[in-house]
Every structure is written in C-alpha cells, then in structure tokens.
Amino acid sequence: MDGGQVVDFGSGAAPRSAKDLGDVAVLPGLVNAHTHLEFSDCPEMVGFPGISLPEWIGEVVRTRRATDEASRNVAIECGMRECARTGTYLVGEITTPPCLYQSATDGVDVISFAEVLGLSSERGRERLDVAKAHLEVNARSGVSPHAPYSTSLETLNACLELVNATDRPLAMHVAESPHERELLQTGTGPFAEALKSMGVWREDLFPWPADPFVWLIEKLAQAPRSLLIHANDLNDAEIAKLAEYPQMTVVYCPRTHHFFQYEPHPVATMLSHGVRVALGTDSKASNPDLNLWSEAQFLWQHRVDLAPQAVLRMATWSGSQALGRNDVGCIRKGCLAKLGCVRSSASTEEQLFRDFATHDYAPLGGLTA
C-alpha cells in the first residue's frame, strides 16, 4: 500500500519491508448501504420487539418531533465516529436536510440522500426544494422519496425527474411490512388508520394501481441507480421483475428485520435471481448499534441457507456498487487502502467463516496512510 491506495497484493515473499499482522484475515472495508445517522443519539431502540411498523413510526414521530438542526448534526457526527470505530468506510445515509457532515470524519465517506416525504402537494414541494439545495452543496448525495405510504405519486415523479436531471442515486423504503402491501392494494388497514390519526390521510392516493410493487419497481428503474431499502415483503414475481434491472439494489437490514419479527427475508430468492443485495444497519431507533460487521455475523449465525461468501460480498462490494463507488469495499490494485482484519488461524475456508461469525472486525487504519 502506498499513498492511501493498494499498489499490489499476492502471496509469497514481500517485495519490500512489510508489517506482520499476525494470524488475521485481511478484508475489504465495510459498506453500510442504509442508515439514518441523525438517530445515532437514541439511547435505546424505539418501541419493542415485534411492534408493528405503523405503530413504530408513530412512536418515532412523537419522540423525534422536537429535534433541531444542531442536535441532528451532533448525532450525525456521533454516528459517523461509531461507523469508523467498527470498520465502515462508506455509508449510504438518509437525512433530513439541512444537516452538516464533518469533512473526512475518520475516513468515512458518506453518500447523503435527502429525504422527501409528504402526502400533500405543499409538503412534497417544500421537501423537494430542500432536497435540491442539499444536492447543490453535497456532491456525493442523492434523493430519498421516503416510502409508498408517506410520499405521493406526484412527489415521487418529481424526485425521479430530479435524480435524472442531476445523475444522482435514489433510495426508497419499499415493501417493509405486510401492512404496506395492504394499504397499497386496498387503501385500508393499520397504515390507513395511522395516517388518519396523524391528520395526513388523502382518500384519493390509495389504493395504488394493480400489482403495486411491480409498478413501483418499474417506476424506480427509471433512476440512474435505485436502492430499495428493506424489501422484506416482496414476492417471487416482484423479485423476478426486480432482477430485470441491474442498476437496482436491495438493501437488507438483518437485525432491524429481526427486531420487527417479520417473516424470513426473501434474500436467498433474490440472490438466486441475480438481484444485487447489500447490507445496512438502519438506525439506532431499531438496532442497538451501527456495527455493519454485526449484520453479517447475524446472517452467518442465523441464515445457514446463504452462502457465507455471498454474505461477505453483501457487507462490502455490493454496497459499493449500490452507492456508485468502485474504489472501496474491495481489495485490488488502485482501490483505496481502506481495509480491516479479523483474527483467525483457520486453515480451511469453512473454519475461516466460522471465525468471521464470532470474531470482531477491526479497521486497519494505521496502514492506510
């Protein structure tokens, strides 16, 4: 490594003086493809295990209503430092602008998606204007129409126009809960009741067209790159449709999925169809920490149906591809020397992944200068 880049790698004698790291596996830097850093000051997860998504959102709105810009900025910096400590070098972050990112905070790069939501035209236009300003001052940024239950089709179309005009990525929470499907298909259910209780219900917006998630996938495929956050509730036909678009990525947040006690995530079906899947932590409102390695470890320990190599790829290179980067989350000539290691004396690949499932990941910050 030289000048912060990987110059070469291989086996055998080192070509020049080298540092012996001992019995470790050297790995690419981790990529957290989805989080909300502004919630990094949450002292504990909001709600309780198994809470319904509509109920949880109501709790989040109540607990975060008074948060101001200064508090958000402090929380964002706190979250970035936690990511750095645990070896995450690239983050896909959904934020509520205006916000501040400390430049080069511990070497963590952020792709910052401005959240746009609102069922009313006025609210949608207001947040879209803020998103446009966010894109103007943040070169590494994108737009996030929040979710189908919180964003009108008018506002979604405006977001798509914006990302296409600026060549930016788009991220959207999609198929997070069966209650979302119920709302889009019938216009009824817990989400409808929650929206009515918050005073934002619009009778003319629901239900959506037939096969709403197929329709939405085709719509989001119009963006230069799209991240479908969660996608917990997609069926086989919807996954097959998603596989038609290589510019789209599902971001799976295993421990948040576990917190809500959903049915098993269809990640295995997605991978078998060739869908790119990356990992995210989501926020500390639904997860105890922002340690991306813990997401991978959860899968190695609980999803034995997944190839362990695929899980490692989801934690690294797949996230980089989703976020439009080719210089992190990998080890090859010319990539950034943002790497980590895991203690292991394994002599077989099987034993190596058993070590990965139980041993901590440590960033190799001292070698990246």
Stockholm file with secondary structure:
# STOCKHOLM 1.0

chainA/1-369         MDGGQVVDFGSGAAPRSAKDLGDVAVLPGLVNAHTHLEFSDCPEMVGFPGISLPEWIGEVVRTRRATDEASRNVAIECGMRECARTGTYLVGEITTPPCLYQSATDGVDVISFAEVLGLSSERGRERLDVAKAHLEVNARSGVSPHAPYSTSLETLNACLELVNATDRPLAMHVAESPHERELLQTGTGPFAEALKSMGVWREDLFPWPADPFVWLIEKLAQAPRSLLIHANDLNDAEIAKLAEYPQMTVVYCPRTHHFFQYEPHPVATMLSHGVRVALGTDSKASNPDLNLWSEAQFLWQHRVDLAPQAVLRMATWSGSQALGRNDVGCIRKGCLAKLGCVRSSASTEEQLFRDFATHDYAPLGGLTA
#=GR chainA/1-369 SS CBTTBCCCCCSSSCSSCCCCCCSEEEEECEEEEEECGGGTTCSSCSSCTTCCHHHHHHHHHHHHTTCCHHHHHHHHHHHHHHHHHTTEEEEEEEECSSCCCCTTGGGCEEEEEEEECBSSHHHHHHHHHHHHHHHHHCSSEEEEECCTTTBCHHHHHHHHHHHHHHTCCEEEEESCSHHHHHHHHHSCSHHHHHHHHTTCCCGGGCSCSSSHHHHHHHHHTTSSSEEEEECTTCCHHHHHHHTTCTTEEEEECHHHHHHTTCSCCTHHHHHHTTCEEEECCCCTTSSSCCCHHHHHHHHHHHCTTSCHHHHHHHHTHHHHHHTTCSSSSSCSTTSBCCEEEEECCCSSHHHHHHHHHHSCEEECGGGCC
#=GC SS_cons         CBTTBCCCCCSSSCSSCCCCCCSEEEEECEEEEEECGGGTTCSSCSSCTTCCHHHHHHHHHHHHTTCCHHHHHHHHHHHHHHHHHTTEEEEEEEECSSCCCCTTGGGCEEEEEEEECBSSHHHHHHHHHHHHHHHHHCSSEEEEECCTTTBCHHHHHHHHHHHHHHTCCEEEEESCSHHHHHHHHHSCSHHHHHHHHTTCCCGGGCSCSSSHHHHHHHHHTTSSSEEEEECTTCCHHHHHHHTTCTTEEEEECHHHHHHTTCSCCTHHHHHHTTCEEEECCCCTTSSSCCCHHHHHHHHHHHCTTSCHHHHHHHHTHHHHHHTTCSSSSSCSTTSBCCEEEEECCCSSHHHHHHHHHHSCEEECGGGCC
//
